[in-house]
């Protein structure tokens, strides 16, 4: 759990190990809640073995019903989506 400066609260799920050995360590579910508005956001993060976020997939209700993945390199630079 992490308290954000604007009052939102972010909850991090446990990391589920990757199905195949390789660059990625696994995936976790992240939920964010705003006590001021009662709104929530949910997304999946894929982490590498160094703990860096390498992919983010928002809940489909935020992406028009499509599964959209945002990808980052090892230096945390955005490199694209699919």
N, C-alpha and C positions, 0 to 999 in steps of 0.2 A: 504494500500500500504506500502511496505517496501523496502528500498534500501539496497541491500546486499553489503558486503565489496568488492566483485570482480566486481561491476558495474551492476550486474543484478538487475532487478526490479521485485518484486513479488506483485501480486494483489490478494487480498482475497475477495471472494464474500460474500454475506450475508449468515448467517446460516439459512438453511431451517429446521424447527422443525422436530423432529423424528415423524414418523407416529404412534408409540406406546409408551406409557409411560414406563420409565425404566431407565437404566443406561446411555444411550446416549441422548444427548441434540439435536443433529441434524447433518446435513451435509453441507459442503460448497465447492465451486469450487475454486481452486487456479490456477492461471496462472503466469508463470514466463517468462520474456523476457530478452534477452541479447542484449543490444544496439550494442555491438561490433560485434556480429555475426548475428544478426536478428533472431536467433533461439528462439523457444518457447517450453515450456513444460507445460502440464496441468495435474492436478490430482484432485481427490476428497478426502477430509478429513472428517472423522466422529469424532465429539468431544463429550466428556462427559460433565456433568454439571459443572465440575470444570474448563472447558476450555482446558483440555488435549486432544491431538490428540490420538485417540485410534485405528483408521484404516486409511489406505491410499490406494487408488486405482488409480494407474496411468492410463493415457489414453491408450487404447488398442493398439495404433500404437507403443507404447514403450514396449509392452509385447507380441509381436507376434500375436496380434489379440485376445488374451485371456483376460478375466477379472480376474485380480489377485489382491487380497486384502492382505495387510500386516497388521498384528494386533499387538497391544502394550498393556501392562497391565497398571494399574493405576500409576505405578512408571516410565512409559515411556520406559519400557524394551520390546524389540522385543520378541514376543512369537510364531510367526508362520505366515503362509500364507495359503490361499486356493483359 
